[in-house]
Structure formats: structure tokens, C-alpha cells
Amino acid sequence: MSRAFAAVGVFFGLCVAEPARAYEAHVDGQSVLQLYAFEGYYGAPSVSRQRLTHTLGLDVVDLAGSAWNNEPWINVRVRMRMDADYGISPAEQDPSNTDYFIPGLKTAPVDVMFAYVEGGGWLHNTTGFRLGRQTFFDELGWWSLDGARVAFSPGHLFELAGYAGFEQRGGVPLLSTSRFESAGVFRGDRAGFGATQWPGYLQSTSLAPALGGSLALLAIPHLRARIDYRRVSERDQVVTSPFLDAQGQLATESRSRVSTERAGFSLGYDFGRAASADGSAVYDLYRSKLIEHRASVIGHLSENVRVYANYRYRLPTFDADSIFNWFGAVGSTDVRPRLEVDVRHDWSLGVSGGVRWYQSPWSSATTAAGTERGYERDFIGGVDSTWRERALVLRLADTAEVGDAGDRFVGDAYLGYSLYGGTLTPSAILTLARWRDHLRSDFNSSVFTYVLGCRFAPVGAPRFGVDWEHSLSDVSGQRFRVVASVDVRWP
Amino acid sequence: MKTRNVAFAVWVTAMTLALFALAGNDRPGKSGDSAGVRPRERPSNAEPLASKVGKARPSPLVVPAWQPSLPAAHLVHAEETKLGCIDCHSNAKSSNASRDWLGPSRDRCVECHEQRFANIQVKAAPNPRLRFSHQRHAAKGIVCETCHGNVNERQDAGSERQPLMAVCLRCHSGTRAAQLKAGSDCRLCHVSQGGIIQTRFKEGLLLPSRSLGSIEHTGNWLYRHAEAAMNQGSLCLACHKESECFSCHNSSLRPRSIHPSDWLSLHGVSARQDGGGCVSCHRSQSECLTCHLRAGLSPSGPRGTEAARGRFHPPPSVWTDRPRTGRHHAVQARLHMDECVSCHQERDCAACHATAAVGGPGIGGPFGRGMSPHPPGFLAQCRGVMSRNPRPCLVCHRADDPALVGCR
């Protein structure tokens, strides 16, 4: 791993050291310090976060030629991050401390978020490629791959793409990482673990082969259509039952098996300047179920008034190694209309509504005590408005979600004012929220939070930001958070 | 309790309206002001501006607003003096850059209008933020009218009369782009830096116009952007770096536009209301589970026992015992499995649901009743699944369990 980072470092150096070539090189970085602590609902144990995050990105574009000249082009893009949490205690990283140990927890993990070479316009402007660690965002969801993708688009009629490689997997505890992690399985390297220790932490050291492809229609103006397919296999030897067998061992499974296999389809059309409509569906071939479908329509009633209608159904789906697929999870259906008005050139107003419901196949089941409800409903409403003057931004948003799972009422006001031509921007946020947990009424709470911040962004120099956040809650008392950030960019 | 909630909602709404009422008193009257550019950070789509002047015009961020010193009088020149475009715009066919001044020079005007225009100062147009070569287009035999339309019908000129992007897309998109070898990369015309179109200018933010259909970045774009990214992802990358996606989806900083302040308190109820939304950014196991382990919320973490930290879920009479209500864990788990796995691991479920043969209590176990968690029709679903991945079956069943026969 360290060799890989050294190679990336050398590459950065080489690219930045020779600015006289025709290509463009850009380096950007961000450092963020976050200090906060919070207690659980029961008091201790409290969680202390002392996060220091460094992100470094490099883009080298037009290495071979330029799209402007209709030439084949090559870009290189790399981004890496170290996300340290100095609030982690040694006990939490000690496998022998069964009370506090948390699998996979590291103080300062380093993550290569993406690192790839990409090209386009090759073979008479028909072929493009991307090679390396890359992210996908398509109907099948956010996903990452170490491998190669090749796309072929003859005559701009369609684009046929295929990819193969290995799923970039393995989340980092406590952090949101770029690495892909299937829901329902907690995976990592079990080196140093006893055979029966933490059976739910599944071994993940073998590469997970992945392949897929897509076909997108390009030929017809205003019409977009696309199909996607992806399959990932799992090869690690993992524990099955968490119970010891007659020999005092945990049974394992090591055969090559499906991890995820899905296909998706999307279709959209723009009806001139008046409206547009989109829809998509995702089918899980492992579960043989339609796990997601959505549709949206936008209509322009006038130049300043727009209406939206969004529909979405989603069935929670987990990695094929997980038992949770088979516990009868029920999908949720979400319908949200919205009206948006540009009242004036500097003032916009939006009104949203909607309903979300979960409907299970057991809704008709009854018990001696009455009906066992197999559904839940949430009603959603919201008003938001933004007012922008040259130097001032005022944004207000009220949202309410009321339903069987719980109720949330949140009012949020943001005020920002730019001074010295945007060099200095002090800001303030006030939030008033009330929430009710219908499972635990003793968790019901009202929260008031204020955030005072300032951004200092001199031209051609690093940008600095600092925020002070103070929350007062009738359940969890007071909380404080300090956030400081520095952004650098070259050139 | 309900009365309090209603009162709270009314208060919050009233607060919003009151603030706007106050703000409205001080606002300078600019209603209907369609000229110039919008305030900083204000979306600067071409079409909405165009509508206010009654005709479409290019975004002022791309083609800065400009009016010529004199009326162009195209009609008079074309019909009465029979001049062609190139007679006045003499550089048009040889120009290779959008910054070139292609209007008539004062000397050119003076050739015919000696007395009238001898002292006129020709005001050059500000540089457009475009890459454009008239020479390339002319060399392909594209005549002026193809892009500029029948200018003879107009007297005026200026930035509002420049071609719209929709005109460019007639040739620079779809199969026509390939036939004409015109290219369809946005960077062909738009000024880019680092392979990304420049969108941030001191006058405002350049956003996709409505001529690009559903990707117009209107008010609730944040809520809608996923669909566009899913089926038009390559279009997004014309203006956005991939790292911009990561700044929210994989962020070290909480995006306040998504999560309001003190989200730590609010997220529990929100996750149960719409857990599907959480997993688009958060990893349910390594991120949610480990934090809940650390906070003592998960039964596997520090003080993970009820004796040590009290009970998280409702009391057994509601959560596990019969009769079952909507608050029973069986119903809640079916509805909110996404949220269950943020604290629980398989072992927590298997402890009650696994068959006796693998070490669980099995059917007829200590709770004295059938414990199969599978939904109706499960047998039809599971058929064939085992051959693709037997692992989940073997968590609760032994390989030789007769109950699995129907799944093979």
C-alpha cells in the first residue's frame, strides 16, 4: 500500500514540476479540523471526535490533445484523503478489549478516492476509456471499481460501454469513504482476530471480480435512454452461522458466489421548453425483484413558475452474503409534488408536499388485540425561500414530516453577507427543531442551534473558513462543534 | 401533545413569513429588471432572462450585454443598398477567435457615410466567454444565415441578437455532430479550465439553461440531481469535477443544505422515515454501525447490554411479546430493515430466528412459537437463489436442513 502512495506522490511531483508543456495541471487540497463530542442518550460512553481531514487532488488534462481541436485527448485525475480521528482511544483498537474494541477502527486511514487515466475521441472519435480506480453513478447506484472501462460510440448513434475489474470495497469505520460498501455486511481484514471473535465481521481480503456494461442512446435529440448491467462476485471465506458447531468451530463458506447482480433502465424526454419527464427502474437479478422504480415530471407553467412531481419506490436490498434480504423488508413509496415561483429576480419561493408510505404484504393479518398494521405513512410538507442581493443571501427553509415513524419540524434560517467583493463572508445559521420519536416518547426533544461562521477568500490565495456551532437540547443538553478549514488551489 | 406540535409548526411558518415581510420593506424595487446580469451566485439561465424582455437571448455570462453605438440598420443595408454581410463584416470569414471584433470599422462606415459618421467612435463588444472560429465554420460552407438567421429583417444588433446555444446544438449533438464531424463536447465552445467548463464568474454562476431540458438547475435541483447524474452523468462532468460529487457524497464536512444544524439529534427519526436516502452517502455498516457501537447504542458495542445502558427499544410487551401491534419489532424490521442494520448484526437476529440445528432456538424455541421471519411466498423466491449464494441460508439453516429442499 505504501508503495502505491509513493508512486502517486512521485506522479504528482513529475506532473507539477514541468508546467511548460501543452497540458494543464491543477492541484487542489483541503484541510478540515472538526472538534466535537457527544454523549449517548444514556450518558457515557461519550464519543469524542477530533477529526483532521486532508484531501489532495490532482488533475492533468489534455495530455495528448484537446477536445477544442477535435483531437483525441487524455486526462489524469487523482484524489486522495487522510481522515484522522485523534479522539479514538487505544482500547477501541485493541482486539483483546472485548468491551470497547471496534473492528477496523484506525486513527488515520488513508484512502485513494479515485486515480484514473481517461481518454476520449480516439479511433476516429468513436472510442473513450477510463483506467484505474474510478467511481460510477448510474441507475444501479453509487459504486466504485478498480479496473477498466471502454466506451464505443459510432456515429453518435449510441454509446456501448463495458467494464471489468474489481469492486473497490471496504468502508472505514466512523467515516464516509469513497469505497463501496454493500449494505448488510460488515467486512474487513480479520488478521489478528481469533477464529470465533466477532463472527459478524466478515473476512474481506480477496479481490471481488466485477463486470458490467451499459448502452445509451445518443442519436435522438431530447430523448435519453439507457440500460445498465453489473455483477460482482464474492470469493472470501466467511463465517456462516454465528454459533459454534459440535467441534467448537464456526462453519464457513468459501465458494465463489454472487455479491450483487443488477440491471437498470432509464428513459427521459424533454418536451421542448414546456416540460420534461424521466423514469427509471432497477431489477435485482439475485433476488428476482424490482427493487427500485422512479419517475419525475417537470412542467413550466410560465417562465417564472414551475411544478414538479416525483415518484419513487425503493425496496431495501443488501449484499447477497447478507441474511437481511430474506427478512421480508418492505419497500417505501414516496410521492412529492412541488411548486416553485421566482417571485422576483432576487427572490424565489418553493412549496413542497408529499406522502411516503410503506406497505407490507401482512397488512391484513390480525391478532387477538386488533389489526397488526403492516404499513406506515409519513406526510411531508415544506416551504423554502431564498433572497439574494448582491452581497447578501438569506435562505429560509421550514420542513415538517409527520407520520407513524415520528414527527420532525425543522426551521432553518441562513444569512450570509459578502464584504470586500466577496473576500470576507460572515454568516449565521439559526435552527429550531422539534422531533418526536414514536417508538420512544422519552426521546422527544426540541433543539435550538446557532452557527456563527466566517469565510476569508482573498483572490489567488488559500481560502479559510471557521464555524462555531452551539446546540441546546432538552434531552442531550448542550453540544459544541468547532470546524476550521483551509482550501488551497493551484494554479 | 398534538396541540403543541401544531402550535410549533404554525410558529415556524409565521417566523418565515414575518422575516420575509420585514425583508420586503427594505428591498429596492427591481421587479422586472431584466437587463444586465443577476446578482452574484444567482442562477443565470438564458431563457428566464429572455422571457422578461420578450425574446430569447444568450446568457449575459457567456455573451456580455452590449449594444452597438449605432443602429445596425440591417434591413436598409440589405434591401436598399444591396450590401451583403461580408461587405460590412469583412473579417467574419477569417476570424479564428470569439474576441475578434467583427463589426464594421469606422473607416468602413465612413466610406459611404462620410459626413454623418466621421466622428463616431465604434464601441467594441466585450469579449464573449466562448471559443468560436468563424473561419472553421465558413470553411465548411456554413453561411451566415445558418446561425444568425435572417438578420435582414432586424434593424438592431447587439448581444441579444447573438445565436442561442440551441442553434449550436442543431449540429453539435446527436448523429449530426458525427456526420458533420462537428463534435459534441461542451468544451468545443465553452471556456474550460482543467477540462471543466468555467461556470463561476464575478457576475454570477453560469447554470444550464432550459434548452438542456430536465437538467436545468432550478430551485430543487439538489433533490432532483440524482436522476440526471444517473442517466446523463457524462453531461455533468462537463461542468463539474468528480470531486464535487465527493464533497457531499463522501464528505468530511456535513453539507448544511442537506442536514440542518444538530443533525446528530435529528437523524434518528429521519433515518426511520427515509432510510433509503441515507445510504446514498453513508455506509450503513462501517459508518453507521461503528458509530452506534461506539456510542453504546448497538448491542455489540461498549455497554451494549441493557443492564449497563438501559433499553433502547420499547418495552418487551410492545417490542417482542404478543399480541403484535405496529410497534412490534417484527413489523418494524420488515418496514425499516435499513435502519435495523445500522445497529444490529446477523447474530442478533439469528439468536432467535436460527434453527436449532445450527445452535439457535429454532421453531418451538424458548419463545414457544414459530419464528420463521420469511415473508409469505418466500419459497418461490428462494428457489435458485441458494445456488447463486448459499451463505445467507446457512446462517440459520444447516446445509442438510430439509427446509432448504424447496430452495435448491
Interface residues (C-beta under 8 A of the other chain):
Chain A: E24 H26 D28 Q30 V32 Q34 F38 G40 Y41 Y42 A44 P45 V47 R51 T53 T55 G57 D59 V61 D62 A67 W68 N70 N75 R77 R79 R81 D83 E92 D99 Y100 I102 P103 G104 L105 M113 F114 G120 G121 N125 T135 F137 D138 E139 G141 W142 P154 G155 H156 L157 G170 G171 V172 P173 L174 L175 S176 T177 S178 R179 E181 A183 G184 V185 F186 R187 G188 P199 G200 A216 L218 A219 I220 P221 H222 R224 R226 E234 V238 T240 S241 P242 F243 L244 D245 A251 E253 R255 R257 V258 S259 E261 S266 G268 D270 R273 S276 A277 D278 S280 Y286 R287 S288 K289 R294 S296 I298 H300 E303 N304 R306 Y308 N310 R314 P316 F318 A320 D321 S322 I323 F324 N325 W326 F327 G328 A329 V330 S332 D334 R338 E340 D342 R344 H345 D346 W347 S348 G350 S352 R356 Y358 S360 P361 W362 T367 A368 A369 G370 E372 R373 G374 Y375 E376 D378 V383 D384 S385 T386 W387 R388 E389 R390 A391 V393 L394 L396 A397 D398 A400 E401 V402 G403 D404 A405 G406 D407 R408 F409 V410 G411 D412 A413 Y414 S418 G421 G422 I429 T431 L432 A433 R434 W435 R436 D437 H438 L439 R440 F443 S445 S446 V447 T449 Y450 V451 E469 S471 S473 V475 S476 R479 V483 S485
Chain B: M1 N5 F8 A9 V12 T13 M15 T16 L19 F20 A23 R27 K30 S31 D33 S34 R38 P39 R40 E41 R42 E47 P48 S51 K52 R131 L169 S173 G174 T175 R176 A177 A178 Q179 K181 G183 S184 D185 R187 L188 S192 Q193 G194 G195 K202 R210 S211 L212 G213 S214 T218 G219 N220 Y223 R224 E227 A229 M230 N231 Q232 G233 K241 E242 S243 C245 F246 H249 N250 S251 S252 L253 R256 P260 S261 D262 L264 S265 L266 G268 V269 S270 R272 Q273 D274 G275 G276 V279 S280 C281 H282 R283 S284 Q285 S286 E287 L289 T290 C291 L293 R294 A295 G296 L297 S300 G301 P302 R303 R309 G310 F312 H313 P314 R322 P323 R324 T325 G326 R327 H328 V331 Q332 A333 R334 L335 H336 M337 D338 C340 V341 Q345 E346 R347 C349 A350 A351 A354 V358 G359 G360 P373 H374 P375 P376 G377 F378 Q381 C382 G384 V385 R388 N389 P390 R391 P392 L394 V395 C396
